[in-house]
Amino acid sequence: MSVSRRTFFGAAAAASTLSALGPNAAQALSVPGGKGGLDEVEHVVILMQENRSFDHFYGTMRGVRGFADRTAVRNVYRQPAKRGDGYLLPFHVDTRKVDGQDLGDLAHGWTDQHNAQANGLNNGWVAAKSEMTMGYFTETDVPFHRALADAFTIGDHYYCSIAGPTTPNRLYMWTGTIDPAGKQGGAAIGNPADYKPVYRWTTYPERLQAAGISWRVFANDEVGDDPGGHPFVGDYGDNPLWLFDQYHNAANKELAERARVGRPWLPDSGKGKDTSHVLADFIQACQTGTLPAVSWVVAPYGYTEHPEARPVDGAAYVQGMLNALWSNPELWAKTVVLINYDENDGFYDHLCGPQAPAGTPDEFVNGKPIGLGPRVPLTVISPWSRGGWNYSQVSDHTSVLRFLEAWTGVREPNISAWRRSICGDLTAAFDFGTANTTIPLLPDTAKLRAEADATQTKLPKPAPPKNGRQLEPVVETGTRPARALPYQPSAAGVINGKNLELTLGNTGAAGLQLVVHRYDGTTGGPWPFDLVSAQAKPKLAVSGKYDMDVHGPNGFLRTFTGDAAKSGFEANASLTDELKLRLTLVNRTSREVTVTIKPNAYRGDGPWSYTLAAGETKTDDWNPVVYGHGWYDMTATITGDPSWSRRFAGHVETGEHTVTG
C-alpha cells in the first residue's frame, strides 16, 4: 500500500448535499464512472446481523443453491426425526397465518452445532435443535430481504466461521481468530459476559489504525444489552471489541472512542423504534462527509433479527442505513456495504461447509474442527454489485477481512492458512468495470412493520406439520445471473485390476475441498480432501461393491456406483482446453458394451448410446455452454450390469453465467 493511498484513506471525504429519500424512492444518481478496480472504493460499511441460516431465508429463492439443489447430499432434506413419518422436511413458517416474525431462538452452542453437522453428514439437525429447526420463510415473509438481494448480489456459499454461537463468529470477522491455542484468552468457543475484557490478541481495527486508515464502530449508546426491557436501544453486546483488554487501557483513549468501548451507558430515550434515532451518528457521518474508510455498524437487539427479534424490524434498520448512504450521491458512488449474519441460530441449512482435515493448524479445539459452520446469508450492496447477481465462491467471516486486506493492503495474520486456501476474499462478487448507482425500488418497511404489529399477537404460534401432511418446498422458477468462479474440480474413476481408483483434482485458480460420501456400507466418512493446487491429486482405492458421491462447490458432483470385481467399464467426464465437457468411455471387459447417456436436466433431447467393442475407447465432447449456460447433469448406464452407473453434474466455468432455479 502506497503512502498516497494511506493519506487518501486517512482524509475525510468531501461533503455532499443531502437529498431526502423516501422508503420507496427509485432514483437514478448521476455520478461519473470510474476507472474500475478496487481503487474505485473509498468506504466499506459492514453490518453483521444475528442468527439466520441461508435456507431459512433464501431456500425457495430462484437461481441460488437452496431447496431445488440438484446435487445435494442424498436425503439431506429429510432429516431424521422421532415422529410417525420418521423424518422432517423443511416447512414454511407462513407469517400471514402464524406468529412467525418472532420465532424464538433454538440451541446454537458449540456442542449442538457440531451435532447438527454430524461430522459432515449434516443429518443431526432435528435431534440437536428440535423440529422447529426446519422452519423457513418465503418471499412473502421477508419481502425486503428478497428485494434487496434481487437488486444487488446474494452469496449462496457463505458460511459462518465456527460451528458455534455469536461471539466466536464475531471475533472471526473483527480479528480473524478465536485464539484456538488458548494463549491470549481463548479458545473462544462460547459467549463470555458482555462488556468485560477477557481477550488480549490484536484486532483488525488496531491494524487499520496503525496503518493510518480511518475506521469506526457505529452503535447506539443507550442502556447496552437489555433485550427484555429495552430491545430497540444499545448494542446487544454485539460489539466484540469490548472484550479486549487493550480497548480499556487509558493509554488507548482514541482506540476506545472509535470502537465505542468503555463509555457510560445513557438511559433509554424512548426513541428506539425510530431508526433515524438509533442510526443518528451514522446518518450524520453520511451527511457531513465524515464517514471513515471502514465502518462497523452494530444494531440494537430489536433490529438484529435474532429469532425473537423480527426480520421486519431488521429490514427497517437496514433501509435506514442504506437511505443514509443513498441520500449522498457522491458517497454512494464509492461505497461497498456488506450485510451478513454471525451464525445460523438453530436453523437448518442443507449445505455443510468445508471441514478442516484432522491435524490442520489453528483449526481444532478439543479435538473438533472449528469450522466452517453452517451457511448464513451474505448480501453485497454497492454500485459494482447491482443487478440481482449470485456469488458462489466459498467464503466465511474471514473473507470480509480479506476483502479489506485486498483493498487497504493491511494484512490480518490471525487468519489461518487453511481458511486462506479454502475461502475467497469476496472480490469476485463485484464487477468494478461497471458501476450502476441507481437506487432500487424496495418495499416500504414502515408499512411492513405496521402489518406485523397488527397481526403479531393475534395469530397462533408456528408448529411443524402433522404426520402425513408434509409438503416439499416450492422454489421460485426462473434464473439469476452469476459471477465467474475460480474453480475447476475433477474426479475420475479408473479400473485397476479388481479395484476402482478414484483420483481427485483441481485445475482452477483457487483452492477447494472435495468431499466423498459413501453409501455402500463403508463407515467412518464422509472424507474431505483439500485441493489447493493442480499438483494435489489424492487417490482413493475401492474394491468390491461401491456407491460413492464426490461433492464440491457450486454444485459439482460425481457419482460412482458398481462392483469393481464385476465390471471393468469406465466412464469419466473432464474439461477440455476448449472448455467443453469430454466424455471418455473405456471398455476393459471382454465383451461388447453399450453405454447410454441420459440428460437429467438442461437438455430436452437424448438419451444417447455408444457401443464399444471389448478393449475399445471412445470420446465425445459436449458443449454445456451452448445448451445450459455452462451447467450439465447426466447419468451413464451400461448393458449387462444394472448395478453400474455414473453421474456427472456441475458447471463449466467460462465467466459470468446464469443459474437456473
C-alpha positions, 0 to 999 in steps of 0.5 A: 500500500502506497503512502498516497493511498494511506493519506487518501484513506486517512482524509475525510471525504468531501461533503455532499448535499443531502437529498431526502429519500423516501422508503420507496424512492427509485432514483437514478444518481448521476455520478461519473464512472470510474476507472474500475478496480478496487481503487474505485472504493473509498468506504466499506460499511459492514453490518453483521446481523444475528442468527439466520441460516441461508435456507431459512431465508433464501431456500425457495429463492430462484437461481441460488443453491437452496431447496431445488439443489440438484446435487445435494447430499442424498436425503439431506432434506429429510432429516431424521426425526422421532415422529410417525413419518420418521423424518422432517422436511423443511416447512414454511413458517407462513407469517400471514397465518402464524406468529412467525416474525418472532420465532424464538431462538433454538440451541446454537452452542458449540456442542449442538452445532457440531451435532447438527453437522454430524461430522459432515453428514449434516443429518443431526439437525432435528435431534440437536435443535428440535423440529422447529429447526426446519422452519423457513420463510418465503418471499412473502415473509421477508419481502425486503430481504428478497428485494434487496438481494434481487437488486444487488448480489446474494452469496449462496456459499457463505458460511459462518466461521465456527460451528458455534454461537455469536461471539466466536463468529464475531471475533472471526470477522473483527480479528480473524481468530478465536485464539484456538491455542488458548494463549491470549484468552481463548479458545473462544468457543462460547459467549463470555459476559458482555462488556468485560475484557477477557481477550488480549490478541490484536484486532483488525481495527488496531491494524487499520489504525496503525496503518493510518486508515480511518475506521469506526464502530457505529452503535447506539449508546443507550442502556447496552444489552437489555433485550427484555426491557429495552430491545430497540436501544444499545448494542446487544453486546454485539460489539466484540471489541469490548472484550479486549483488554487493550480497548480499556487501557487509558493509554488507548483513549482514541482506540476506545472512542472509535470502537465505542468501548468503555463509555457510560451507558445513557438511559433509554430515550424512548426513541428506539423504534425510530431508526433515524434515532438509533442510526443518528451518528451514522446518518450524520457521518453520511451527511457531513462527509465524515464517514471513515474508510471502514465502518462497523455498524452494530444494531440494537437487539430489536433490529438484529433479527435474532429469532425473537427479534423480527426480520421486519424490524431488521429490514427497517434498520437496514433501509435506514442505513442504506437511505443514509448512504443513498441520500449522498450521491457522491458517497454512494458512488464509492461505497461497498456495504456488506450485510451478513449474519454471525451464525445460523441460530438453530436453523437448518441449512442443507449445505455443510461447509468445508471441514478442516482435515484432522491435524490442520493448524489453528483449526481444532479445539478439543479435538473438533474442527472449528469450522466452517459452520453452517451457511448464513446469508451474505448480501453485497450492496454497492454500485459494482454489485447491482443487478440481482447477481449470485456469488458462489465462491466459498467464503466465511467471516474471514473473507470480509477481512480479506476483502479489506486486506485486498483493498487497504493492503493491511494484512490480518495474520490471525487468519489461518492458512487453511481458511486462506486456501479454502475461502475467497476474499469476496472480490469476485462478487463485484464487477468494478468495470461497471458501476450502476448507482441507481437506487432500487425500488424496495418495499416500504418497511414502515408499512411492513412493520405496521402489518406485523404489529397488527397481526403479531399477537393475534395469530397462533404460534408456528408448529411443524406439520402433522404426520402425513401432511408434509409438503416439499418446498416450492422454489421460485422458477426462473434464473439469476445471473452469476459471477465467474468462479475460480474453480475447476474440480475433477474426479475420475474413476479408473479400473485397476485390476479388481479395484476402482481408483478414484483420483481427485483434482483441481485445475482452477485458480483457487483452492477447494475441498472435495468431499466423498460420501459413501453409501455402500456400507463403508463407515467412518466418512464422509472424507474431505480432501483439500485441493489447493493446487493442480499438483494435489491429486489424492487417490482413493482405492475401492474394491468390491461393491461401491456407491460413492458421491464426490461433492464440491462447490457450486454444485459439482458432483460425481457419482460412482456406483458398481462392483469393481470385481464385476465390471471393468467399464469406465466412464469419466467426464473432464474439461477440455482446453476448449472448455467443453465437457469430454466424455471418455468411455473405456471398455476393459471387459471382454465383451461388447458394451453399450453405454447410454447417456441420459440428460437429467436436466438442461437438455430436452433431447437424448438419451444417447448410446455408444457401443464399444467393442471389448478393449475399445475407447471412445470420446465425445465432447459436449458443449454445456455452454451452448445448451445450459449456460455452462451447467450439465447433469447426466447419468451413464448406464451400461448393458449387462450390469444394472448395478453400474452407473455414473453421474456427472453434474456441475458447471463449466466455468467460462465467466459470468453465467446464469443459474437456473432455479 
